[in-house]
Amino acid sequence: MSDRIIIALAGNPNSGKSTFFNALTGARQHVANYPGVTVEKKEGFIEFNGQRLHIVDLPGTYSLTAYSQEELVARNFLVNERPHLVVDVLNAGALERNLYLAVQFLELGIPLILALNMMDEVRKQGRRIDTNRLSSLLGVPVVETVARTGEGKEAVLHATLEFSDSPKVPWKPLRISYGPDLDPVIQEMETEIASDHFLTDLFPARWTALKYLEEDPQVRELGKGHAIAEKLEEMAAQVSEHCQSTLRTTPDSIIADYRYGYISSVLRQDVIQRDESRLRRMDMSDRADKIVTHRLIGPMIMIGVLLGLYKATFVLGEAPMGWVENFFGWMGEMATVLLPEGLLRSLVISGIIDGVGGILSFVPLIAIIFILLAILEDSGYIARMAYMLDRVFRTFGLHGSSVMPFIVSGGIAGGCAVPGIMGARALRSPKEKLATILTAPFMPCGAKIPVFLMLAAAFFPEKGASVMFWITLGAWIAALLVAKLLRLTIIRGASTPFVMELPPYRLPTIKGVLIHAWERTWMYIRKAGTVILALAILIWAAMTFPLLPEEQTAVFETKQKQIEQHIAELESANFSVPETTNESHEKLRASLAHIEAEKSEAALRHALAGRLGSALEPLSALAGFDWRTNIALIGGFAAKEVIVSTLGTVYSLGEIDPEDTAPLSQRLHKDPAWSPVTALSMIVFVLLYAPCFVTIVVMARESSWGWALFAMGFNTMLAFGLATVVFQVGRLLN
């Protein structure tokens, strides 16, 4: 037996492939990117019957033709890595369409197992699939599965072990007839390819011939420089011209038709049995969609779902968020007691505890949002949102497939722009893809949420859910309006049609929801403990050095000593009126605290970050931002979470009351420089200004550095302009 069996898990989008992957691997997963590309790579290792299985979750794809980066990545993995077998997860309720990808695996010759998923729904619809018959006709193992409950998981694993004794099973390609117009040229091309050994180390000769007829860009690129490549291209061009003139179609369309014809001939051989009496009744998903995707009722339900999500988040998260805030408050008090006064104490309390603690205090709310979002995803409702929004998106020059990148980026607050932008690869139109990439970062991603939650808690404590709802709605409106502007000016181009299959409604499993939510929450926590911690320390250093000159420090210390001497004299004196003594004592204590605050502010203004924030204040004041806020917003260019951690450090180093250990939201509320109007201006700016550094890099990879830098500058100018309007108008109305 081999030491390890490599299994590639493949399937169409919405086939339940990711759920099946989670059922197989559980928490034993590793997430990275494929080498050289930014497509997410998930893999897991499990032990089964003494055999170590390495499972790689390929990107969801409808075919193996390299039109999108996902399709290219999936195909390259199969060809270059040569896994021992592929487990193709199919939506059994749409078997004909899902088998199209399976046929391409068979034509490639790779060992294959078919996992017919969602069989519980097939049975409810009065259908039965004869898996033995299907297995016999296709010549591959076929297993019935229900990914969300784990049904069929062990049967799939048992089937994989049959390949363990021969880890490198020779590939045996399926041969399909493509009719009298293509078969002769395919045979001729296949003979030429085989005799010349052209790309035969990668692909079967017949498969390469088909790719030339389909005008596959990657295969043709691989063939450049070979003498036979020109001949193959000429043959493909001749047959294409023949098909156009005689059949008014193209070779790739004929190939697709014959593949579906092959699938249909298989399924017609008593593979699917139907209970006609039950089929005449509309299934639950269709009945529900009559209401859920209705032109008028559907959007109202969607708004109610979003508002309910935020209300549930704030209600359920209020208590645990308070526990976390109290924990970090206790840590600050302990550090004050245990550490001597000086730079080390300042670093630990102001840089680490107040900085990173401000981020981690929102973990309960973030986790709840992710749990609720996972429920919506796993139930099939997110796909309905995309379907309903397609009509709106087309009006603004976008594509229905742009909806998912928006949602993943934070269209339902809590996403991330990085995978959202990567998700735009599904768009075939370069213009629509670019417009999507440039506007997806407007969504309220998980990094921006702590800022909004902090401001909502400080200035709109009773309306947190409503604030988050309007922020989300505002993000969608801004993204659509900017997309329309871009499509009318610098990214002009025709729109392309949108076709989408709605998956059936499913009851989410607790395990699946928790795995999805934990993956995202842990990513947030890990970022706070690594990237944000490092940035918090750097920003603390920028807000601490250079230190205040000794002569200025001496002035403050002299004033402090004078007041401390007065306090000592007052405490030692014997006054006949104790109330007068107490009143004078409190005034002196207040003066001492005021001088300490002036000293802290002077030190912060003198530091590098303070100087930069002060230099920008004449301009930023138009939007209501003072020099402290400027420091935080500058840090936000690196990562939006840094805004909260930086404000925590700013208000710790330059606090009005140095003994105040209240949460940051309460400190902002007490600061006279802040008001509800300032908070609204800040919300608008943070929502729209430049994407974080990581997002900029991904935007550059997916488009170009020119467009990435354009987004950075354009978004910031747009954000500042709108924030200024909000602040100036709000100030006039108050």
N, C-alpha and C positions, 0 to 999 in steps of 0.2 A: 504493500500500500504506500502511496505517496505521503510525504510529510504534510502536504497542504493542498487542498483543492480550491482553485480560484473560481468563484461563481459570479458571473455578471448578471445583475438584476435589471431587466429592461421592461419597457411598457409604454403605452400611450399616456399622455397627461390625463389625470382624473380616472385612471384605471385602478387606483388603490395601491400602486407600487410602493410608495413611501410608507404607507401604513403596514404593508407586508414586510418591508425592510425593518421597520421598528419591531414588528412581531417576532422576526427572526433574531435580531441582534439585541433588542432591548436597549440598555444603557451602554452596551459595549460597542460604542461607535466612535469614529474619528472623522472630523470634518476638516477638509482642506480644499485646495484648488488643484485642478489638473495641471501638470507641468506646462508652463508657458502660456496658460490661458486662465481667465478669471471665472471659469465655470466651476460651480461647487462640486466637490468630490466627497461622497460619503462612503465609508467602508467600515466593516465590522468583522470581528473574529469570534467564532463560536466553536465549541467542542461538541461533536455528536457521534455517539457510538464509537468513541476512541479516535475519531478522525477530526483533524483541525480544518475548519472551513473558513475561507477568506471570501467575504461577500462584498462586492462592489456595486453600489447603487448608481447605475448610469442615468444621465439626464433623461427626463421624459421626452419622447420623440414619436412622431407619426411614421417616419420612414428612415431609411439609411442613405438617402440622397442628401449630399452636403449643401443644403440651402441655408441652414442656420448653424450657429456655432455649436448648439447642443447636438444636432445630428452629426456634425463633423467629429465632435469629441467622442460620441458613442461609437461611431464607426472606427475611428482611429484606435480606440482602446481594444476593440475586438480584433482588429487586424494586427496591431503591433504587440499587444500584450498576450494575445492568444489564450484567453481563459479556457478552463477545461470544459465549461458549458455555459449556456445562457438560460436563465429562468425568465421566460417572457410572461409577465403578469397581464392578463387580458380582462377587460370588463365583459363578463359573460353575457350581459344583457345587450351588448352591441357587438356580438361575436364576429359578424362579417367584416365590419370596419377594423376591428382590433386584429384580426388575422392577417391584415395587409402587411403589418410589420413582421409578423411571424413568417410569412412567405419569403420576405427578403432575407431573414436569418437563414431559412432553409436554402435559398439560392446561393447564399454565401457559403453554406456547407457546415456551419458551426453546429456542434452538438446542442440540442435544444430540449427544454422541458416547458410545456405549456401549463401555466397555473390559471385555471379559469376562476377568476375572482368574482365576488358578489353573488355567489350561487344562491344565497338565501333570498335575494331579491328576484332572481330568475324563477325560483320555486313559487314565490308569492304571486308571480305573474302567470302562473299556470303553465310553465314551460319545464321541459326536462331535456337535458343534453346527454346524449349517449357518449360518454367520454371514451369508453372502450372502442366504439366504432370510429370516433374521431382520431384516436391514437393509431388505430390500424390504417386508416386512410392516409394520414400524414406521416406515419412511421416514426413518431416521437411519443414519449410519455406525456400523458395528459392527467392533471390532478385537479379536483374540485377544491376551491378554497373560499374562505370568508376571512379576509385579512383582519378585520376589526375585532374578531373574536378569537383568531388564531386557528380556526378550523382548516385542516389540510396542511398545516405547517410541517408536521412531522412526516407526512406522506411525501412532500417535496424534498425534504432532507434525505429520506430513505432513497428516493429516486436518484439523488445526486451521488450517493455512495456507489452506485453501480458503475460510475465512471472512474472510481478511484484506482482500480487495478490497471487501467490504461489511461494515465493522466493526459496524454496527448493523442486523443482519438483522431484519426485522419478525417479531414473534412470531406464530406460527400455531398456536393451541391445538388439541389433539386433542379430538374430540367423541365421547364414549362414551354409549351408551344406558343409562339406569339404571332401565328398566322402566316399566310403566304407572302405577305408584303415584307415581313421582317425576318422570318426564319432563315431564308437563304443567306441574307447578308450577315446575320448573327453567326451562322455556321462558318461562313468564309472568314469572318473576323476572328472567330475562336481558333480556327486552324492557324491563321497567321500569328496570332498571339502566342499560341502554344509552341509553334515551331521556333519562334524567335525568343522564347522564354521572357516575354515582355511583362513585367510586373507580376510574374507568376509566383514570386516569393511572398507576395502580399495577398493577391486575389486569385480566385479561380479564373481561368481564361474566359469562360462564357460570361462571368460576372463583369469582367473588364469590358467586354464587348457591349454589354447592356449599358454600362456607365457612359461609354462613348456615344451611344445612341440617345441617352438621356441628357447628354451635354453636361455631365457632372464636372463642375469646375476644378475640383481637387484632383481627380484622376487625370484630367487633361493637363493640369499643371505638372503632375508627376511624370507624364509622358514626354514633356518637352525635352528636346535634345536627342530623342530616339528617332531613328529613321522610319520605323514602323508607325510612329505616332501620326505623322503627316498622312500616311496612307489611310489609317483608321479614320482620321477626321474627314478625309475626302469621301470615304465610303459612307460615313454617317451623314455628310452633307447631301450626297446623292440620294440616299434613301429618304431623307427629310424632304427634299424637293419633290420626290415622287409621291410621298404621302400627302403633301400639301396640294399637289395638282390633281391627284386622283381621289383622295378621301377627305380633303380639306381638314386635315388634322396633323398632328406631329407624332413622331415616334414615341416620345415619352407618354403621350396620352394613350396610344395604342398599347404600350407596355402595361400601363395602369389598368386599362380595361381588361386585358387578358389575365392579369393577376386576380382581379375581382371575379372574372369569369371562372378561373380555377377554384377560387374560394367558394363561389356559389355552387359549383358542381360537387364539391366535397360536402357542403352543408345539405344539399338536396338528397343525399343518400341516407335518409332517416337519422341524421345526426340530432336534429331538434324535433321533439314532439311537443305539440301544443294542445292545451285544453281550451277549445274554442269558446266554451261557455264563459270561462274566466277571462279570456283575452278580450271578449267583447266589452267587458267592463273597464273603465278607465282606471289605471293603477293610481296609487296614492300620490306619487310624484306629479303626475299629470294633473290630478285634481287640485293639488296644492298650488301648482304653478299658474292655474287659472286666476288665482288671487294674488299670489306672491309676486308674479311678474306682470300684473295688470298695469296698463299705462298710467292710470291714476292712483289706484290703491297701492300698487307696488312701491312707488317712491315714498308714499306716506308710511308704509310699513318699514322701509329702510331707514327713514329718519327716526322712527320710534325705536328701532333696534339700536341705532347708534346712541341715541339719548339714554336708553335703558342701560347700555353697556357702561357709559360713564357714571350714571347714577349708582349702579351696583358697585363700581370700582371705589367710589368715594365712601359709600356706606360701609362696605366690607373692609376697606383698607384703613379707615380712620384709627381704630384701636391699635393694630399692629404697627402702623407708622409712628404712633405716639410712643410705643415701647422702644422702637429703634432709636428715635430721637432722644429719649431719656437715657438709653444705654450710652450713646455718644456723649451726652451731657455729663454722665457719671465718669466716663473716661477722661474728659477734659478736667473735671475736678480732681481726679486721682493724679493726673499728670502735674497739675498745679501744686499738689501737696508733695509729690515724690521728687520732682525735678527742681534743681536750683534755678533761680531767675537768671535768664541769659538767652543766648541764641538757640541752645539746644531745646529749652522749654518752648521758645517761640516756634521753632520748626515743628516740634511734635504737636503742640496744641493748635497753632494757627495754620501751619502748612498741611499737616496730615489729618488730625482729628477734625478740625473745622472744615478743611478742604474736602477730603475724601468722604468724611462722615456725612457731609451735606448731600453727597451723591447717593450713598448707601441708604440713607434714611428713606428714600423713595422706593426701595426694593419691594416692599409689600404691595404698593400700588402698581408698580410695573408688573409684578408677578400675576396679580389679579387680572390686569388688562390682557396679558399674554394667555392666561387660561381661558378667558372669555373669547378672545380672538381665535384660539385653537378650536373651541367648540363651534364657532361659526364656520371655520374652514372645513373641519371634518364632517359637519352636517350637510355640506353642499351649498350653503347659503351664499358664500362669497362668489361662487360662479354665477349665481342669479344676479348679484349686484353688477358684475361685469356685463351680463346680458342686458340689463335694464339701462346701464349707463352708455351703452354703445351708441344709441340714438343721439344722446347729448354730445358724446365725444366727436362724432362725425360732423356735427354742427360747428365745432371749434377746430376742425382740421386735424383731428387725431383719429386713431383707429380703435376699434373695440378691444383689440389686444393690448392697448395702452392702459386699460383699466387695471389689470393685474400688477404691472410695475408700479402704478400709483398706490394701490392697496398695500403691496409689499413694502413700499417706501414709507408708509405711515398713513395711508388714506384712512385706515382705521388705526388711530394713534397707537404707536408702539412698534412700528416696523423699522426698517433701515434702508437708506437710499442706495447703499452699495448693492445688495442683491436685487433691489428694485430696478436699478439701471441695467444690471446684467440681464434681468428678465426681459428687457426691451429687445433682446436679440431675436425673439420670436417674431418681430415685425419684419415683414419682407421688404417694405418700402423704406429706403434709406432716409427719406425726408421725414416720414412719420416716426421712425426710430429716433432721429436726432431731436425732433420736437419733444418726444417723450423723455429722452435723456436730460434735456435742459430744464424741463419743468417738474420732473419727479421729485427733486430735492426740496420743493416747496412744502411737501407733506410733513406733518408733525411726527417726525421719527422718534424712536425711543430716547435718543440723546437730547431732544428738545423738551420732552415731556417733563423732566424734573424742573426746568425753568418755569414752564407754565403752571405746574402744580404749586411751586413755591409762590409765584405771584398771585395765583388764585387764593391760596391759603392766607396770604398777607392782606389782600385788598378786597376779595370777594368770597369770604369764608363760607357764606351760606349758599353760594351759587357756583360751587366748583364744577359740578357736572355740566351745568349750562355753559359755563365758560369754555370747557373742553370741547363741548359740542360745537359752539360757534367758531372756535379756533379751527376745528377740523373742516367745517363747512367753508370757512374763509380760505383755507388752504386750497381746497378744490376749486373754488371760484377764481382765485388768483392764478392757479396753474392753467386753468382753461382759458382765461382771458389772455395770459401771456402766450400760450400756445397759439391762439388765434392771431395775435399780433405777429408772432414769428412766421406763421404759415402764410400770412398776407404780405410779408416783407422779405426777409432774408432766407426763408426756407420754403419757398413756393414749390408746389407740386400737386399732382392729382392724388385724391384719396383712393384707397384700395378697399374692396369688399371685406366684410367680417363674417366668418362662419364659426360657430361655437356649439359644441355638444354640452348640454346641461347634464351633469351627473345626477343620478337619483339621490333623493334625500337619504341620509344615513343617521343612525343614532350613534353619536360619538362614544368611544369607549374611554373609561377613566384612564387606563394605561396610555392610550394614544394621546389624549389631551395633556396629561402630565408630562409625557416625554417631549412633546412639542413646546409646551410652556417652559419646561426646565431648560431645554436647549437655549432658548432666547434669553431667559432670565440669567442663566449662568454666563452667557456671553456678556451681558450687561455688568454682572458682578466682576467677572474676570477683567473686563476693560477698566472698571473703577479701581481694581487692585493692582493694575500694571500700568497701562498707558496714562490713565488719569492721575495715579499716584505720582508718576514721574513728572508729569506736567505740573501738578500741584506743587511739588518741591521746587521745580524751576521757577514757577511764578512767585512762590514765596521768596526765593532768593532775589528775584527782580524787584519785589516789593520791600526788601530788607536792605539791599546794598545798592549804592554806597551808603554807609551809616551816616547819621546826622553828625555834622562837625561838632567837635568838642565844645567850642565856644557857645554854640546854640544849645547844646545839651546842658551846659553849665547854667545858662540863663533860666531854663525850666527847673533845674535842680535847686537853684537858689530860691526861687519862688516857692517850691514845694517845702524846702526846709523852713522857710519863714512861717508858712501856714502850720506845719507840724509843730513848730515851737509854740505858736499861739494856742494850738490845741492842748499841748502839754501844760502850758501855764493855766489854761482854763480848767483843766481837769484837776490841777493841784490846788487851785484857789478855792476858798470857802465862801460861796455866795449865799446871801440870805434868801434869794428867790431862785429855787432850783429850776423852775420853768424857763427863766431867762437863760440860765446856764445851758440847758438842753437845746434851746433855740439857737443860741450862738454856736454851740458845738456842731449842730447839723449844718449851719451855713458854712462853717469852715470846712467840714467834710465835703460838702458840695463843691466848694472852691477848689479843694485839693483834687477831686475827681475831674473837674473841668480842666485844670492845668495838665493832668495826666493825659486827657483826651487830646488837648492841644499839642502836647509833645508827640503823641502817637501819630496824629495827623501830619505834623510837620515832618516826622521821620518818613512817613509813607510818601508824602509829596516829594521829598528829597531823593527817594530811591528811584531807580531807573524806570520802573513801571509807573510810578506816580508822576514823573516828569512827562512821560509819553501821554498819560491820561489827561494831564493838565494842559498839554499842548493842543490836544484835540477838543478840549472843552468849549472854546468859543464857537466851534462849528456844531458839535454834538448837542450843545444847549438848545439848539433849534428844535430838537426832538425830545428834549427834557432829560438828556443824559448828562450827569455830572462826571467828574474825573474818575470817581470810584467805579462807576458803571462802565466807563470807557475801558478801564483795565480788564474787566471781566469780558467785555465784548471782543477785545483784541485776542484774548485767550481762546474765545469761541471759534476763531478761524481754524485752530488746530482740531478742536473737538467741542461740540456744543455742551457736553456735560461739564466742561471746564468752567462755564459761566457760573454755575452754582458753586463749585468748589472755590473759584476765585473770589466771588462775593463773600463766601464764608471767611476766607483768609483776610480780605480787605476789611470787613467789619470786625474781625478779631484783632487785627493789628492797629486799626484806627478807630476803635469803638468809642462811642460817646460815653458809655459806662463800661470800663474795663472789667468789672466784676460780673457783667451780664453774661449768663450762660444760656439764655433763651434760644430757641430755634431761630434760624436765619430769617424766616418769614416774619417773625415777631419783631426782629431788629429792623427790618425794612419798614414795617408798619410804623415804628416809632420815629424813623428818620424823617425830619421835616422836608428833606430834598425829594421825598417820594410821595406820590398821591395815586389814587385810582387812575387818573389820566396818564400819569407817567408809566404806570404798569401796563396800560393798554398800548401805549406807544412802544414799550419794550417788547410786548408780545408780538406786535406786527413786525418789528425789526428782526427779532430772533427767528420768527417763522420764515422770513423771506430772504435774509441776507446770505452771503456766500456759503456754499456747502463746506463741510469739514474737509480737512486735508486728504483723508483717505478717499472720500467721495470724489474729490477733484482728480486724484490719480486714476480712479476707475473710469471716470468720464473721459479722461484723456485716452485710456486704453480702448474704450468702446467707440470713440469718435476721433478726436485729435487734441493736442495740447492747446491749439488755437481756440477750439470751442470750449474747452475746460476753463481757460483763462477768461474767455468771454462771459461764461456763467458766473465766475467769481466776481468780475467787475460789474456786470449788468445787474445781477441779483442784489448786490450791496447798494448800488445807487437807487434801484427801485425800492428796496426796503427802507432806506433812509428817507427818501422822498415821501413815502406813504406814512412812515412813523412821524415825520415832521407835520404833515397835514393833520394826523390824529391828535397830536399834542397841542398844536396851535388852535385848532377848532375846539377841542375839549376844554382848553384853558379859557377860551372866550365864552363858552356856554356855562362854565361853572361860576 
